[in-house]
Amino acid sequence: MIALAAYATLIGLFGQFALAGLSLFADAALWEGHVGLGFLLMLPIGALLIGTQHHPRHRPLRWWALVTALLYCLQILWMILGEDGPGLFKALHVANAPLLLMAAFVLATKIERRAARDAAARDGSADSPRAAP
């Protein structure tokens, strides 16, 4: 379940980049989709934050989930402050986006590695350096 939230976050963030670019260079009407998808991303990001807090197996990933959630909150803050404020907030919104994508990618990678390691340990795979003895 947590892997699904991580993948949904990555796909949603990629969609955010695509919609922002399309709205700037092709059709300005797509901007509403960018905004809507941005708010919809609170669901998988929230699921990551809650999932890493409540499941003991995923607790070592709490820090990355927290970083992802904080960067997401900053993204919303920069957007709100940038609506009528100076261009600095809009620039911070754009600068924060790749940081958010990177944190979500690291979290998804760590979740995938943990799942592969757990599967290898369950199977008793000798190929895995971290497999249980």
Sine and cosine of phi, psi and omega as CSV:
sin_phi,cos_phi,sin_psi,cos_psi,sin_omega,cos_omega
0.00,0.00,-0.66,0.75,-0.01,-1.00
-0.93,0.37,-0.54,0.84,0.05,-1.00
-0.91,0.41,-0.62,0.78,0.04,-1.00
-0.88,0.47,-0.67,0.74,0.04,-1.00
-0.90,0.43,-0.63,0.78,0.01,-1.00
-0.91,0.42,-0.69,0.73,0.02,-1.00
-0.93,0.38,-0.63,0.77,0.03,-1.00
-0.89,0.46,-0.61,0.79,0.04,-1.00
-0.90,0.44,-0.73,0.68,0.00,-1.00
-0.88,0.47,-0.71,0.70,-0.01,-1.00
-0.90,0.43,-0.66,0.75,0.03,-1.00
-0.90,0.44,-0.66,0.75,0.02,-1.00
-0.93,0.38,-0.63,0.77,0.08,-1.00
-0.88,0.48,-0.67,0.74,0.07,-1.00
-0.87,0.49,-0.60,0.80,0.06,-1.00
-0.87,0.49,-0.74,0.67,0.02,-1.00
-0.88,0.48,-0.70,0.71,-0.03,-1.00
-0.90,0.44,-0.71,0.70,-0.01,-1.00
-0.92,0.40,-0.61,0.80,0.04,-1.00
-0.89,0.45,-0.71,0.70,0.01,-1.00
-0.91,0.42,-0.70,0.71,0.01,-1.00
-0.90,0.44,-0.61,0.79,-0.01,-1.00
-0.94,0.35,-0.50,0.87,0.04,-1.00
-0.98,0.19,-0.61,0.79,-0.16,-0.99
-0.95,-0.32,-0.23,0.97,-0.06,-1.00
-0.80,-0.60,-0.86,0.50,-0.12,-0.99
-0.60,-0.80,0.94,-0.35,-0.05,-1.00
-0.89,0.46,-0.36,0.93,0.00,-1.00
-0.91,0.41,-0.34,0.94,0.01,-1.00
-0.95,0.30,-0.16,0.99,0.00,-1.00
-0.88,0.48,-0.58,0.81,0.03,-1.00
-0.88,0.47,-0.61,0.79,0.07,-1.00
-0.90,0.43,-0.61,0.79,0.05,-1.00
-0.88,0.47,-0.72,0.69,-0.01,-1.00
-0.91,0.41,-0.72,0.69,-0.01,-1.00
-0.88,0.47,-0.70,0.71,0.03,-1.00
-0.90,0.44,-0.58,0.81,0.04,-1.00
-0.87,0.50,-0.68,0.73,0.02,-1.00
-0.96,0.27,-0.52,0.85,0.04,-1.00
-0.91,0.41,-0.45,0.89,0.00,-1.00
-0.91,0.42,-0.25,0.97,0.03,-1.00
-0.90,0.44,-0.41,0.91,-0.01,-1.00
-0.93,0.36,-0.83,0.55,0.01,-1.00
-0.93,0.36,-0.54,0.84,0.02,-1.00
-0.93,0.38,-0.65,0.76,0.09,-1.00
-0.90,0.44,-0.64,0.77,0.04,-1.00
-0.90,0.44,-0.62,0.79,0.06,-1.00
-0.90,0.43,-0.70,0.72,-0.02,-1.00
-0.90,0.44,-0.73,0.69,0.00,-1.00
-0.93,0.36,-0.68,0.73,-0.02,-1.00
-0.88,0.48,-0.63,0.78,0.00,-1.00
-0.97,0.23,-0.34,0.94,0.03,-1.00
-0.99,0.11,-0.57,0.82,-0.16,-0.99
-0.99,-0.16,-0.34,0.94,-0.02,-1.00
-0.98,-0.22,0.90,-0.43,-0.07,-1.00
-0.82,0.58,-0.55,0.84,-0.02,-1.00
-0.91,0.42,-0.48,0.88,-0.06,-1.00
-0.98,-0.22,0.04,1.00,-0.05,-1.00
-0.86,0.52,-0.56,0.83,0.05,-1.00
-0.89,0.46,-0.24,0.97,-0.01,-1.00
-1.00,-0.10,0.06,1.00,-0.04,-1.00
-0.83,0.56,-0.66,0.75,-0.08,-1.00
-0.87,0.49,-0.71,0.70,0.00,-1.00
-0.92,0.38,-0.59,0.81,0.05,-1.00
-0.92,0.40,-0.63,0.78,0.03,-1.00
-0.92,0.40,-0.68,0.73,0.04,-1.00
-0.87,0.49,-0.70,0.71,0.02,-1.00
-0.88,0.48,-0.71,0.70,0.00,-1.00
-0.91,0.41,-0.64,0.77,0.02,-1.00
-0.92,0.40,-0.67,0.75,0.05,-1.00
-0.90,0.43,-0.58,0.81,0.07,-1.00
-0.90,0.43,-0.70,0.72,0.02,-1.00
-0.89,0.46,-0.63,0.77,0.07,-1.00
-0.89,0.46,-0.62,0.79,0.00,-1.00
-0.87,0.50,-0.70,0.71,0.03,-1.00
-0.92,0.40,-0.68,0.74,0.01,-1.00
-0.87,0.49,-0.73,0.69,-0.01,-1.00
-0.89,0.46,-0.59,0.81,0.01,-1.00
-0.91,0.41,-0.71,0.70,-0.02,-1.00
-0.91,0.42,-0.72,0.69,0.00,-1.00
-0.93,0.37,-0.46,0.89,-0.04,-1.00
-0.99,0.12,-0.19,0.98,-0.03,-1.00
-0.87,0.50,-0.74,0.67,-0.01,-1.00
-0.87,-0.49,-0.04,1.00,-0.06,-1.00
-1.00,-0.01,-0.19,-0.98,-0.01,-1.00
-0.93,0.36,0.28,-0.96,-0.03,-1.00
-0.90,0.44,-0.28,0.96,0.00,-1.00
-0.85,0.53,-0.66,0.75,-0.03,-1.00
-0.93,0.37,-0.59,0.81,0.07,-1.00
-0.91,0.41,-0.63,0.78,0.04,-1.00
-0.91,0.41,-0.63,0.77,0.04,-1.00
-0.91,0.40,-0.57,0.82,0.06,-1.00
-0.88,0.48,-0.70,0.71,0.00,-1.00
-0.94,0.35,-0.65,0.76,-0.02,-1.00
-0.94,0.35,-0.51,0.86,-0.02,-1.00
-0.97,0.25,-0.43,0.90,-0.09,-1.00
-0.85,0.53,-0.74,0.67,0.03,-1.00
-0.92,0.39,-0.48,0.87,0.07,-1.00
-0.91,0.41,-0.66,0.75,0.05,-1.00
-0.90,0.44,-0.70,0.71,0.03,-1.00
-0.88,0.48,-0.67,0.74,-0.01,-1.00
-0.91,0.42,-0.69,0.73,0.02,-1.00
-0.90,0.44,-0.66,0.75,0.02,-1.00
-0.91,0.41,-0.60,0.80,0.02,-1.00
-0.92,0.39,-0.69,0.73,0.03,-1.00
-0.88,0.47,-0.70,0.72,0.01,-1.00
-0.88,0.47,-0.71,0.70,0.01,-1.00
-0.89,0.45,-0.64,0.77,0.02,-1.00
-0.90,0.43,-0.69,0.73,0.01,-1.00
-0.91,0.41,-0.62,0.79,0.05,-1.00
-0.90,0.43,-0.69,0.72,0.00,-1.00
-0.91,0.42,-0.68,0.73,0.03,-1.00
-0.89,0.45,-0.66,0.75,0.01,-1.00
-0.90,0.44,-0.66,0.75,0.02,-1.00
-0.90,0.43,-0.66,0.75,0.02,-1.00
-0.91,0.41,-0.65,0.76,0.01,-1.00
-0.91,0.41,-0.66,0.75,0.03,-1.00
-0.90,0.43,-0.65,0.76,0.02,-1.00
-0.91,0.41,-0.64,0.76,0.02,-1.00
-0.92,0.40,-0.61,0.79,0.01,-1.00
-0.92,0.38,-0.63,0.78,0.03,-1.00
-0.91,0.41,-0.63,0.78,-0.02,-1.00
-0.98,0.18,-0.24,0.97,-0.05,-1.00
0.94,0.33,0.51,0.86,-0.04,-1.00
-0.90,0.44,0.80,-0.60,0.04,-1.00
-0.98,0.21,-0.24,0.97,-0.01,-1.00
-0.97,0.26,-0.38,0.92,-0.06,-1.00
-1.00,0.08,0.81,-0.59,0.02,-1.00
-0.92,0.39,-0.34,0.94,-0.03,-1.00
-0.96,-0.29,0.22,0.98,-0.01,-1.00
-0.91,0.42,0.54,-0.84,0.01,-1.00
-0.92,0.40,0.59,-0.81,-0.02,-1.00
-0.94,0.35,0.00,0.00,0.00,0.00
